[in-house]
Amino acid sequence: MAAMTGKVCLVTGGTSGVGRSIAAACARAGATVVIVSRDKGRGDIAAQRMRDATGNPRVEALQADLGVMESVRDLADVFRRRYDGLHVLSLNAATLTMKRQITRDGYESMFAANYLGPFLLTNLLLPLLRASAPSRVIAVSGHPTSLMHVRLDLDDLMLKKGFSPIKTTARAALAKALFMFELARRMQGTGVTANTFHPGFVRSSLPGSLPWLLRLPVGLAMLLASTECATGIKLAVSPEVEGVTGRFFVGRKSVEFHPRYDVADEALRLWEASARLTGL
């Protein structure tokens, strides 16, 4: 790991799973770490435990609901007032619902929290990322082999037709991957890199959202999962990937992603649709 003293990292979903693993690694490397949690109490507890475990006093929690665009804007405002730099933005927050739910903005809740909110947050913090370059944006998505068989319907991003938790999760994961590819293209030459990654089998709190028939077996399987996300940690703190951008990482290695459509065109069209939805 590179020494990160003097660097600032913002980690969504930092109270558990992939986000907690990445946040802790950044803290151990000496960075100032800000974790984002939907629940303020849970975030404060996670930050205190991380300070105790890493010996780094510079760990703070901020509250935000990434599925609500006003909350995302408030988060960006608070962060910009408190910090004058941002070197790592790690997008890991995710939610899981069994039924289609609509946010106050009129968006399907999973797509909003898992993709639209991170898209808006990143764009609001881009000036800070550019001013702090070299800086990194990394985003959890799915496995590229699976995502190759998923296709976004840009006319129905809110899944009004044919909603299912699996389909919605997959589409949000694909959207984040395409977002990183387009962000990398737009940030060429600025010192801001953007990459997406599959986290591997990492212990998570998401099984708590499953129906009880699935909660027990999945929860038992989680006991065998790792508490560390090696790929995410590498992308956040390793000097090996300095300057690497627009790539898909699995098992700490860059892999190819070649679905049966023009990825660059799809990523651009998604960006434009997302900008309209979020008011950018």
C-alpha positions in Angstrom: 0.0 0.0 0.0 1.1 3.5 -0.7 1.4 5.9 2.2 -1.7 8.2 2.1 -0.9 10.7 4.8 -2.4 14.0 3.7 -4.9 12.4 1.3 -8.7 12.5 1.7 -10.9 9.5 0.9 -14.7 9.5 0.7 -16.2 6.1 0.9 -20.0 5.4 0.4 -21.3 2.3 2.1 -18.4 2.5 4.5 -20.1 0.9 7.5 -20.0 -2.7 6.2 -18.9 -5.0 3.5 -16.8 -3.7 0.6 -17.0 -0.1 1.7 -15.8 -0.8 5.2 -12.9 -2.9 3.9 -11.7 -0.1 1.6 -12.2 2.6 4.2 -10.2 0.7 6.8 -7.4 0.2 4.3 -7.3 3.9 3.5 -7.2 4.7 7.2 -4.4 2.2 7.9 -2.4 3.9 5.1 -2.8 7.2 7.0 -5.5 8.9 4.9 -8.3 11.1 6.2 -11.3 8.9 5.7 -15.0 10.0 5.5 -17.5 7.2 5.4 -21.1 7.8 4.3 -24.0 6.0 6.0 -27.7 6.3 5.6 -28.1 5.9 9.3 -26.2 8.5 11.4 -25.9 6.4 14.5 -24.6 3.4 12.6 -22.1 5.6 10.8 -20.8 7.2 14.0 -20.3 3.8 15.6 -18.5 2.5 12.5 -16.2 5.5 12.4 -15.3 5.1 16.1 -14.6 1.4 15.6 -12.4 2.2 12.6 -10.5 4.8 14.5 -9.9 2.3 17.3 -8.9 -0.5 15.0 -6.5 1.4 12.8 -5.1 3.9 15.3 -6.0 6.7 12.8 -8.0 9.5 14.5 -8.9 11.0 11.1 -12.0 8.9 10.4 -15.4 10.7 10.2 -18.9 9.7 9.3 -21.4 11.7 7.3 -25.1 10.9 6.9 -26.8 10.8 3.5 -29.4 8.7 1.6 -27.9 8.2 -1.8 -31.4 7.3 -3.2 -32.6 10.9 -2.5 -31.0 13.5 -4.8 -31.5 16.4 -2.3 -29.6 14.3 0.3 -26.8 13.7 -2.2 -26.5 17.4 -2.9 -26.5 18.2 0.9 -23.7 15.6 1.3 -21.6 17.2 -1.4 -22.1 20.6 0.1 -21.1 19.5 3.6 -18.0 17.6 2.3 -16.8 20.6 0.2 -17.2 22.9 3.3 -15.1 20.6 5.5 -12.5 19.4 3.1 -10.4 21.2 0.5 -9.2 18.0 -1.3 -10.5 14.6 -2.5 -8.1 12.0 -3.7 -10.2 8.8 -3.6 -13.9 8.5 -4.1 -15.1 4.9 -3.6 -18.7 4.2 -4.6 -19.9 1.0 -2.8 -23.3 1.8 -1.3 -26.1 -0.5 -2.3 -29.6 -1.3 -1.3 -31.8 -4.3 -2.0 -35.6 -4.4 -2.0 -37.9 -7.3 -3.0 -40.7 -5.0 -4.4 -40.5 -2.0 -6.6 -40.5 1.2 -4.6 -40.5 4.8 -5.7 -38.4 7.5 -4.1 -39.6 11.1 -3.4 -37.9 12.1 -6.6 -40.1 9.6 -8.5 -37.2 7.1 -9.2 -37.1 3.4 -8.6 -35.4 3.1 -5.3 -32.7 0.5 -6.1 -31.6 2.2 -9.3 -31.6 5.6 -7.6 -29.5 4.5 -4.6 -27.2 2.1 -6.4 -26.5 4.2 -9.4 -28.2 7.6 -9.8 -27.1 9.0 -6.4 -23.4 7.9 -7.0 -23.6 9.5 -10.5 -24.8 12.8 -9.1 -22.3 12.8 -6.1 -19.4 12.1 -8.4 -20.3 14.9 -10.7 -20.8 17.4 -7.9 -17.4 16.5 -6.5 -15.5 16.5 -9.9 -14.1 20.0 -9.5 -12.5 18.9 -6.1 -11.2 15.6 -7.7 -9.6 17.5 -10.5 -8.1 20.1 -8.2 -6.6 17.2 -6.1 -5.2 15.2 -8.9 -3.9 12.6 -9.1 -7.1 11.3 -7.8 -9.2 8.2 -8.2 -12.9 7.2 -8.6 -13.7 3.5 -8.1 -17.1 1.8 -8.3 -18.3 -1.6 -7.3 -20.2 -3.4 -10.1 -20.9 -7.0 -11.0 -18.8 -9.7 -12.7 -18.1 -8.7 -16.3 -19.0 -12.2 -17.6 -22.5 -11.8 -16.1 -22.9 -8.1 -17.1 -22.1 -8.9 -20.7 -25.5 -10.5 -21.0 -27.4 -7.5 -19.4 -28.7 -4.6 -21.4 -30.1 -1.3 -20.2 -33.4 0.0 -21.5 -32.7 3.7 -21.7 -36.4 4.3 -22.2 -37.3 2.4 -19.0 -34.4 3.0 -16.5 -36.9 3.0 -13.7 -38.1 -0.5 -14.6 -41.8 0.2 -14.8 -42.0 -3.0 -16.8 -40.8 -6.3 -15.6 -39.3 -5.3 -12.2 -37.3 -8.0 -10.3 -34.7 -7.5 -7.6 -32.1 -9.5 -9.7 -32.8 -7.6 -12.9 -32.6 -4.2 -11.1 -29.4 -5.1 -9.3 -27.8 -6.2 -12.5 -28.9 -3.1 -14.4 -27.6 -0.8 -11.7 -24.3 -2.7 -11.7 -24.0 -2.4 -15.4 -24.9 1.3 -15.2 -22.1 1.9 -12.7 -19.6 0.2 -15.0 -20.6 2.2 -18.0 -20.5 5.3 -15.9 -16.9 4.6 -15.0 -15.9 4.1 -18.6 -17.5 7.3 -19.7 -16.0 9.2 -16.7 -12.6 7.9 -17.6 -13.0 9.1 -21.2 -14.1 12.6 -20.0 -11.3 12.9 -17.5 -8.5 11.9 -19.8 -5.5 14.2 -19.2 -6.8 15.7 -16.0 -5.2 13.2 -13.6 -8.5 11.8 -12.4 -8.9 8.1 -13.1 -12.0 6.0 -13.0 -12.3 2.2 -12.8 -14.9 -0.4 -11.9 -14.4 -3.7 -10.2 -16.1 -6.9 -9.1 -15.5 -7.2 -5.3 -15.5 -11.0 -5.0 -17.2 -12.9 -2.2 -17.1 -10.3 0.6 -19.2 -10.4 3.8 -22.1 -7.9 3.5 -25.2 -6.8 5.4 -27.4 -7.0 2.2 -28.7 -10.5 3.0 -30.7 -8.9 5.8 -33.0 -7.5 3.1 -33.8 -10.9 1.7 -37.0 -12.8 2.5 -36.6 -15.1 5.6 -36.5 -18.2 3.5 -33.4 -17.0 1.8 -31.9 -15.0 4.7 -30.8 -18.0 6.6 -28.8 -19.9 3.9 -27.3 -16.7 2.5 -26.4 -15.5 6.0 -24.7 -18.8 6.6 -22.8 -18.5 3.4 -21.7 -15.0 4.4 -19.9 -16.6 7.4 -17.5 -18.1 4.8 -17.0 -14.8 3.0 -13.9 -12.7 3.3 -14.0 -9.5 5.3 -11.4 -7.9 3.0 -12.0 -6.7 -0.6 -8.5 -7.1 -2.1 -9.5 -5.7 -5.5 -11.1 -2.6 -4.1 -8.2 -2.0 -1.7 -5.7 -2.2 -4.6 -7.7 0.3 -6.7 -7.9 2.7 -3.7 -4.4 2.6 -2.3 -1.9 0.8 -4.6 0.7 2.8 -6.5 0.5 0.0 -9.2 -2.7 1.4 -10.6 -1.6 5.1 -10.6 -2.7 6.5 -14.0 -4.7 3.4 -15.0 -8.2 4.3 -16.1 -11.3 3.1 -17.8 -10.7 -0.5 -16.8 -12.7 -3.4 -15.3 -10.9 -5.3 -12.5 -11.6 -8.8 -11.2 -9.3 -10.6 -8.7 -7.0 -7.6 -8.6 -6.4 -7.8 -12.4 -7.7 -5.8 -15.3 -10.0 -7.9 -17.6 -11.7 -7.3 -20.9 -15.4 -6.3 -21.2 -16.9 -6.9 -24.6 -20.7 -7.1 -24.7 -22.5 -7.3 -28.0 -23.0 -3.6 -28.4 -20.9 -0.4 -28.6 -19.9 0.2 -25.0 -18.7 3.8 -25.7 -22.0 4.7 -27.3 -24.1 3.1 -24.6 -22.1 4.8 -21.9 -22.5 8.2 -23.5 -26.2 7.8 -23.9 -26.5 6.6 -20.3 -24.6 9.6 -19.1 -26.8 12.0 -21.0 -30.0 10.3 -19.6 -28.6 10.4 -16.1 -27.7 14.0 -16.3 -31.2 14.8 -17.3 -32.7 12.7 -14.5 -30.5 14.3 -11.8 -30.8 17.9 -13.0 -27.2 18.3 -14.2 
